[in-house]
Amino acid sequence: MNSLLQTLSCLDDYDPNSMTVDRARNIILDLVTPPPGHERGFVRLGLNRVLAEDVIAPVNVPAHDNSAMDGYAVRHADLAPSGETRLNIAGTAYAGRTYDGVLKPGDAVRIMTGACVPPGLDSIVIQEVVHLEGGEDKTVIIPPGQRVGQNLRRAGEDLQAGQPALNKGKLLRPAEIGLLASLGQVEVTLHRRIRVAVFSTGDELGSLGKPLQPGQVYDSNSYTLWGMLERLGCEVMDMGMVKDDPAALEEALLAAAASSDVVITSGGVSVGEADFIRALMARLGKVAFWKIAMKPGRPMAFGKIRNTWLFGLPGNPVAVMVAFYQFVRPALLKMMGTQPASLPSFLVPSLTPLKKVPGRTEFQRGRLIQDNGRWCVQATGAQGSGILSSMVEANCFIVLEHERGNIAAGEMVNVQAMEGLV
């Protein structure tokens, strides 16, 4: 723990009581590392997991020269430099089998998509441009203008045997799973799944399925966090709700830290009389920082208990989601063994005026739409940190920079696309 504080004390502009968004994110990413442990797994179980070893292609993909189209395989040297060419149709090549016929100059072969190209033939003429003549279609007439090698997929043009197909650190998405299958891979070596313990704090929280008592609200944060963590492929341990009781919170924190790589709490990190998480983190471990110059999500604690990283997120539902995508998600991706990429961002005009106080970064919820053929963004109504419907309606964050003030309609703003993440 002391090494953590020593590391932080050496950083320029380190202020645990007021951290900019970029500074906080960079500090987190400098500190977290993948936990030890690899495992072999069936390729389908690798979805949303990260490769721990390079995958070397054992075969060429495709394995043979094959046709990209239905048509006729020809020897380009047999074609006349101008005018039509008549070739004898020697047979038919089908996908999934070899062509065993003997070919001589002037022969063409009817060929199906994916079929191996017979030896000696080097170009495919699509069936839509040819004409047939003679009894039982024995002759094919090829029009001029054909190119050598056209419509032909060469062996190994996708992947070459002996070369890296996927490098370690690659996050496996559906395309990567398909590529592994194309190599005949049954199993791959993966970084182990990150174990994340989650619990919500607060006397005001009520359980789903039970009537709310006066002053209570249903616990939505643990469900939101579960969904975001499942999307990342983490192993989620839902530890339920913990009352605003220091002894109960301490017990929950120690139990969570003992059984996980990361603990995520929501609520209890502000400065209210019943906000105990930050003080417990400081007593049981170390707090790197606990205030971020941002809205929503200013009270966010980050630190360590024993060997487990802890994120103390705010209690308001929107603040939980903003803090997760700006800080927790990139940290977990790095711990999974891959290099986290920022959410896709670009500049678009705002269709609505936006209120903004300089001195903090704001993440307003917006919806990217097309207006007269160009992409624009509009705010999703009220922007309070407790209005979860603003996230339901959103497909992007409108990121208003630290020193920026109010934005007039038509001004360019930076947006982070989050469609598919939330």
N, C-alpha and C positions, 0 to 999 in steps of 0.2 A: 504494500500500500504506500509506503514511504517513497518508493521509486516512482509511483504514479505522480505524487505531488512534486517530487524533485524534477521530473520530466516537464510537468506543467509550469513550474516556476522559472524554467529556462526559456520559455517561449516569449517572444515579443508580444506586447499588448495583451498579456493574459490578465483578464479581470473576471473572476468567477461571478461577480454580481451584475455584470452587464456585458454580454457577449453578442457580437453580430452573428447573423445567420451563417454567413460563409465561414467565419472564424470557428464557430462552434462545430460546424460540419467537418471542417478540415482537422480539428483536434480529435474528434471522435474517430475519423478514418485513420489518423496517424497512430492511434492507440490500439484499436481492435485488430486481432489477427485470427486466422482460422484455428479452431481447436484441433488437437491431434486426433487421428483416427480416420482410416479409409475402409471401404467395404466393397465387395463385389456384389453386383446386383443385376437382375434380369433387365434387359435394355428398356422395357416398358416402364420399369420402376424408376428409371433415370429422369423422367420428366420433371422439370424444375429443379433438378439436382446439378451439381457441378463435377466435371471430370477431374479426377485426381491424377490421371496418367494420360499421356498422348495415346491416341488411337492410330495405329499404322495400318494402312490399307493392305489386307492380305491378298486382294485380287484387283484386277482392273475393273473399273465401272465406266461404261459397260464392258463386259468381258470380251466382246467381239465387235468388229465392224458390223453395224446394222442399219437398216433403213429407217429414216424418220418419217416416211410417208408410204402410202400404198402407191405402187407404180411399176416401173420396169428398171431393173438393174442392167447397166450397159457398160461397155468399155469405151471411154471417151474417145480413144484413138480411132474407134470404128465410125465415128460420126463425121459426116461431111462438113467441111469448113463453112459451107453456105448451102442453103437449100435443105430439103428433107432427106432423111436417111431411112431406108428400109432394112429392118433386122429380123432375123428368124427368132421366133419365140421357142426356146429350147425346153422350157419347163416352168415350174412355179416353186418359189421359196416361201415357206411358211414360218411364222414365229415359233420358237421352241424346238426347232429341229434343223439339222444341217442339210444343205443341198448337195446331193451326191452325184448329180449328173456331170458328164464330161462336156466342156464348152470349147468351141472353136471360134476363130475370128468371125465376126458378123452375127454372133448369137446374143440374144437378150434373154433375161429371165424375169417372168412375172414375180413381183415380190410384195409381201405384206409388211405393214408397219411393225418394226421390231425384229423382223427376220434377219438372220445372218446374211451378209452379202457374200455371194459365191466368189471363190478365189478368182482373181484376175479382173473382176469387174470393179469399177471405181466411181460410178455416178448413178444417181437415181433420178429418173424422169417421172414426174407425177402423172397419174393415169388421166387426169383431166385434160391434158394437152395433146395426148397422142390419138392416133386413129389406128384401127385394126382392119386388116383385109385378109382375104384368102379363106378357104374352107376351115372351119373350126378355129378361126382367129390365129392362124399360124404366123402371121407377119404383123409387126408393129411399125407404124410410121412415126418417126421422131422429128419434130419441127426443129428448125435451126435455133441457135442462141443458147444451147445448153452449156453449163459450166462444169468443169472437172471437179469432182468431189461434192457436187450439190446434193442436198437432202440425205447426206450420209453421216451417221454418228460414228466416229472413230473409237476403237477400243481404248479405254483409259482417258478419254477426253474429259470425263467428269472427275474421276479419281484414278491415280496410277498406283499400281502395286508397289509396296515398299516406301511410299511417301506418307507423311502425316496427313490423315484425313481430318482429324479434330485434335486440337491441342489441349493439354491440361489447363484447367481454369475456365473452360468453355461451359457456359450455362446451356443445358440441354432443353431446347424448345421442341415443338412438333417437327420442325424441319430437320433438326439434328437427330431426333429419334428415327425418322425415316432414312436419313443418310446412313446411320449405323446399321439399320436393317438391310440396306442395299449392299453392305459389305458382308452380310451374313453373321454379324456380331450377335451372340446370344447374351453375353454378359459384358459389363463395363466396370471399371474401378472408379468409385465415386467418393467425394468427400462425404463424411457422415452428415446426416441431417442435424441442423441446429435445434437444440432443445430450448424452448422459450416458455417460461412460466408467466402466467397472466393473472392478475387479480385487480378488482376494483375496490376502492375504499369509500366509506361514507355511511353515516347513520341514516341518510335520506334514501338509500337505495332499497328498492323492493324487488322481489323475485318475480319472474314471469309466471303467469298462471295463478297468481294470488292477488286479491284486491289490494289496492294501494291504501295505506293509512294516510291521515292528514300530513302534508308536508313531504310525502315520499314521491319518488320518480322511479320508473323501471330502469334497471341497469342495462343500458344499451352499449356501453363502451366495451365490455368484455366480448360481446358478440361482434362488434365492428372490428376489434383487434383480432379476434379469431379468424374472421374472413380475410383480412389483409395478410395475416401470417400464413394461412392455408394457401393463398395465392402464391406466396413465396416458396412454398414447399417445406416450411418449418414443422417440427414436431411440437405441437401446442399442448401445454398442460394448463387447463383452466382450473384455477384454484378458488374460483367463486368470488364472494364478496366478504370484505373484512370491515368490521365496525371501526369507528374512530376511537379506538382504545389502544394506547401505546403498547401494552403487553401483548394484545392480540396481533397488532401489526408487526411487532418484533418477531413473534413466533412465526408469522406468515412469511416475513422476509427471509428469515434464516432457513426455513423449510424450502422455500423456493430457490434460494441460492445454492442449497446443498444438492439439488436435483436437476439443475438446468445450467445452460451456458449463458442465458440472458434472462433477466427478470424485467417485466414491464408492468408498472402499476399505473392506474389512472386515479387522479384526485389526491388531495392531501399534500401538495407541494407548494401551495401559496403561503401567505403569511397570517392566515386566520388562526384563531385559538385552537381549532380542532385539526389543523394541518400538521401532521406529525412525520410525514415520510422523509422530508429533507433532514430533520434532526436525527431521525433514526439511522438514515444513511451515513451521516457524519459520525455517529457513535459506533455503528457496527462496521463501517468501512471508511471510504473516502469519497468526497463529493468533488468532482472536477469543476462543475459550475451548476448554477441553478436558476439563472435568469438569462433569457435571450431577448435581444432588442427586436421583437417581432410581434405581430398581431395577426391571428390569435396564436396563443401558445407561449406567452412570455414566461410563466413559471414552469420551467422544465428542468428537472434535475438529471444529471448524468454523473455516474460514478461507478464504484466497484464495491462489492461485498465479498470478501475472501477472493476467490478466483472468478467470480461471476460479475458480468457487467449488468448495470441496472439503469433503466430509463424510468424516471418518475414523470409521467406525462400529466398534463392538466386534467381536470375533471370534466370540462365542457366538451361535448361530443365532437364539434367541428375542430376544436383545438387539438384533440387527440389525433384526428386524421391528418391534420396539417403537420403536426410534429412528427408523426410516424413517417410520412412520405418525405419530409425534408431531412430527417436525422436517423430514424430507426431503420428504415428500408435500406439506405446505402450501407449502414454499418452491418446489417445482417447479410447483405450480398457479399461484402468483403469477408465476413466470417465463413460464408459458404464456400469460399475459395475462388471467387471471381472478382474482377475489377468492376465496381459499381459505375454504371453510366447515369448521368443526370437525366431527369425527365426531359423529353423533347421540348424545346422552347423556341419561340420565334416572335417577331414583332407583328402586331396587327393593330388597326385602329379600334378604339373603344367607341361603341355606339352610345354609351351612357356616360354622363359625368360621374366621377368617383371622388369621394372624400378621402383625404390622406393627410396625416400629421407627419412632418419631417422628423427624423431621428429614430425610425424603426422600419423594418421591412414588413410589408403587409401582403398577405396571401388572401385576396378576395376570390370568391367563387364566381366563375363565369361560364358562359356557354358560347363556344365557337359556332358561328353560323355564317352562311353565305348571303351577302347583300349586294345585289347588282353584279354578281359574278366574282366578288372578291371576299376573302375571309375577313370577318370582323368578330368582335367579342362584345357581349353585353353581360352585365352583372346579373346574378340570379336572385334579385330582390334583396330582402333584408340580409345583412351580413353578420348578425350576432353570432358569437362563438357557441351558443347553445341551439342554434337553428339548424338542425341536421338536414332538414329538407333542402337547404341551400346546397348541400353536397349531392343530394339525390338528383337535383336538377342540373348540376354542373358537369361539364366534360373537360374543364381546365381550371388551373389556378391563374388568376391575374396577379402577377408578381410586381408590386410597386416598390421601387428601390428605396434604400435606407434614407436618403436625403431628399427624396421627392415629396412634393406637396400635392395639392388637389389637381385632379386631371379633368380637363374639359372634354366634352364630347368631340370626337374626331382625332384626339391626340393618340399617338402610337404608344402602345403598352406591350410589355413582355408577358407572354402566356406560356404556361407549362401544360402540355397536353397530358391528361391522365386517363383518357378513355381506355377501358380494359384493365386499369389498375384497381379502381375502387369498386 
